[in-house]
Amino acid sequence: MAQDETIKFGKSFRDAGGTLHTNEGVWTRAPAPDRASLSPLPPLTGSGYGGWGLDAGRPRGTGGPSPFAREKGWRTVFGEELESVNNGHADEYAPALQQLPAQIGAERAAIDQQAIAGAGGNPGRHAELRQQLNTTSLQQKRAEYLQVAPVATGFYGALPFYKRYDSFASRLNDDGAFPIGTSAEEWGRRVWETYGASVDAAYRLHIAAQKFQALAADLPEMARQVDEAELAQPVVDLPRAIERRAGQIHQEQQICFDCLPNFLQHQVAQSTPTQENDTLTQRLSAYANATNALIAAKQAEVPAFSESNPNIVGPLSKPQVEALQHLADEQATRRAGMLWADYHRALALTESIRYLQQFSAAMANLSQRALVVEQLLARLEAERAAAEEAARQQAEAERIAAEEAARQQAEAERIAAEEAARRQADAARQSISYINDTLTAASATAFIPIGAATFAGELAPAAVRAAIIAAIGRLATPAVASTNPLLVAVLSAVWPSTLGYAERRYLISTPLSSLAPPGGPDLDTLALSSASIDLPYLLAGSEEESGIGLYVVPGGKPVAVRAATFDTERQVYSLALENPQRILTWTPASPPGGDEGSSTSLPPAPPGTIVYTGSSLRPVSNETEGYPALDLLDQERLIITFPIDSGLPPILVVFKSPRFEAGTSIGQGVQVTETWRAQAANREGAPIPAQIADLLRGVEFRNFDAFRRRFWKSVANDPELSKQFSERDLVRMRKNGNAPLVNDEDIYMSQMTFAIHHVLPISEGGGVYDLSNLRIVTPKVHNTIHYGEKP
């Protein structure tokens, strides 16, 4: 056979020459040892003596002692050596096992003394340090255990406890376990060295496991003491308590698993269903439930037995249980002899149940502690929420206090500002002289200029009133009804050179009854009981450089009604207006309740009022329609009523259009195409081009006419937009800023040029110079927007 071929002891084999060997002894290739040669016996005579026949030599059993020593078989030699090794280690570790309880007690005392030294007399700190030191000691023991375990399983692949000679021989015959190598001596030395180290390491694990188990059993009580001391503190640091407890629970969970024999660890882990999102409490409860199920299953598997092995008696340590389970498994596969097989299996199950019961109790304890951690966490969240709510309420209270302080300060500033405004208004009222009619209420003029200018007394107000009434009568006649305004008077005014353009805040007014059509409603009565009136006809004014045209306009829009009150201090009727701030006053000829009786007329112009001579008010024929700029008809209007005891009728007041006020352009334009000019014929109109808006934005204009001229010049100078207009139009636009002409079909009456329309009317708050509020429209579209489709 080959030099390194493994010999299967007790089994036959053939050598290289084909000779069959039964292999009942030790195989060796060494030459026969030198021995003394045997001398032949001298020939003897006599029957049965001295010859080689049946009667030669001494009779059997009558000879002397044999010169040969009797040799033992290899099984006997190995069996005796195995027993010797086992007994030797048992004797060696017997004292340590006897002293084990004292050693465990000493370790506990050492931990306690170390905790006392570090606690500084604080019982709670002492308990916490003792827990930490005990846990750390267990983790160190686990690390040491794992280092020794590979040596303990180095011979059998399992722990060597409870192995008989048959298991030993089976291991030697395992393929590749112990190849012969270079010599039998080296092979034998390696076998016994490996086995001896395995047994020695097994005893070390046996002692270490019992120490580990004893210290681990102290953890639940330590945890109880630490947790109680922690919650007994006057102020509990909940975040630290939660973190400490959760960390300790995780550490003890690992320690509990380490207490289990290895095969039970695998069984528990494989039979426990867990999810990644399980809470710590749920995971621990799942381990406890799975362990209880394993206990019930194993209890049902414990077999009956008739004989017990006196050398294997519980309780067993963790490595002993692992060795017993390995023996039971080998007996189940007939790898080991079947002596006491039922007892071994029953004891392995019983010990497994005991360990699982301890593990289940530990998991239940940890689960309960984890539930407390969750409760502390909920308490922390509640306290955090309460703190956040308290902080929010504090911040809200501070905000309210700050707002109240700011409100009070603003209120004080407002009162101070109002007081200053009142004083300023009083001062302004001293200088404001509004010209009023000198006639009685019964014969009040139809047209009264109010403000910093007046008309000469020789004008013909009666004629103007007649013109207004005639125009309304004409518009009310079904045969000639029109939606267009009728020109009723032309005012020629020469403004003083000292009066700025923006200061020409003229007003015109007329008795409300002048605007009632024949057979129409009693407007005076309606004004005394309404917040607004939809007047059938309105009065409008159109201002040029030196002239004002008056028009009667078909109504349809509500006009607000405001009541003037009598100021007893200043002896005037007054009305304060906003945006812009103005004060209108009317001074009666005699105050109400005075000695001269109730006033039914307004006085002549007070001294100091500027009278512009040369102004004239000329009534015109209303046989033809007038066509002012349509956007000038959105002037501000108010119906003013006076106290009943004044005897004065309600009047309609028309203010100067904001178009004549200075302003700065704002807003945005729109990107347009080559169809921009054609869009003006649509009802929506054409928007202000973006490039033109960029040029005009932020520019201040003295009035809207100045804006209009600048706009059309900018369009004419734009290289893209100018392509949409004729050369004649471009000359008009570039020279004087005049609007270009529209197509023939877009002309309305005498209006032939494009108009700039305010989408949101100025009278309703639309921005005069807001580029986003402007559209370019044709005269025909403009008239339709303001008056609707003409029937």
Secondary structure as GFF3:
##gff-version 3
##sequence-region A 1 791
A	DSSP	beta_strand	13	14	.	.	.	ID=ss1
A	DSSP	beta_strand	20	21	.	.	.	ID=ss2
A	DSSP	alpha_helix	74	98	.	.	.	ID=ss3
A	DSSP	alpha_helix	100	119	.	.	.	ID=ss4
A	DSSP	alpha_helix	123	152	.	.	.	ID=ss5
A	DSSP	alpha_helix	165	172	.	.	.	ID=ss6
A	DSSP	alpha_helix	184	217	.	.	.	ID=ss7
A	DSSP	alpha_helix	219	231	.	.	.	ID=ss8
A	DSSP	alpha_helix	238	259	.	.	.	ID=ss9
A	DSSP	alpha_helix	262	271	.	.	.	ID=ss10
A	DSSP	alpha_helix	280	301	.	.	.	ID=ss11
A	DSSP	alpha_helix	318	332	.	.	.	ID=ss12
A	DSSP	alpha_helix	341	431	.	.	.	ID=ss13
A	DSSP	three_ten_helix	441	443	.	.	.	ID=ss14
A	DSSP	beta_strand	448	450	.	.	.	ID=ss15
A	DSSP	alpha_helix	461	476	.	.	.	ID=ss16
A	DSSP	three_ten_helix	478	480	.	.	.	ID=ss17
A	DSSP	beta_strand	486	492	.	.	.	ID=ss18
A	DSSP	three_ten_helix	501	503	.	.	.	ID=ss19
A	DSSP	beta_strand	507	511	.	.	.	ID=ss20
A	DSSP	three_ten_helix	512	515	.	.	.	ID=ss21
A	DSSP	alpha_helix	523	527	.	.	.	ID=ss22
A	DSSP	beta_strand	532	534	.	.	.	ID=ss23
A	DSSP	beta_strand	537	543	.	.	.	ID=ss24
A	DSSP	beta_strand	547	554	.	.	.	ID=ss25
A	DSSP	beta_strand	558	563	.	.	.	ID=ss26
A	DSSP	beta_strand	565	567	.	.	.	ID=ss27
A	DSSP	beta_strand	572	577	.	.	.	ID=ss28
A	DSSP	beta_strand	582	586	.	.	.	ID=ss29
A	DSSP	beta_strand	616	619	.	.	.	ID=ss30
A	DSSP	three_ten_helix	630	633	.	.	.	ID=ss31
A	DSSP	beta_strand	637	641	.	.	.	ID=ss32
A	DSSP	three_ten_helix	644	646	.	.	.	ID=ss33
A	DSSP	beta_strand	651	655	.	.	.	ID=ss34
A	DSSP	three_ten_helix	658	660	.	.	.	ID=ss35
A	DSSP	beta_strand	663	664	.	.	.	ID=ss36
A	DSSP	alpha_helix	676	679	.	.	.	ID=ss37
A	DSSP	beta_strand	686	687	.	.	.	ID=ss38
A	DSSP	alpha_helix	690	696	.	.	.	ID=ss39
A	DSSP	beta_strand	700	701	.	.	.	ID=ss40
A	DSSP	alpha_helix	704	717	.	.	.	ID=ss41
A	DSSP	three_ten_helix	721	724	.	.	.	ID=ss42
A	DSSP	alpha_helix	727	736	.	.	.	ID=ss43
A	DSSP	three_ten_helix	744	746	.	.	.	ID=ss44
A	DSSP	beta_strand	755	758	.	.	.	ID=ss45
A	DSSP	three_ten_helix	762	764	.	.	.	ID=ss46
A	DSSP	three_ten_helix	771	773	.	.	.	ID=ss47
A	DSSP	beta_strand	774	777	.	.	.	ID=ss48
A	DSSP	alpha_helix	779	787	.	.	.	ID=ss49
###
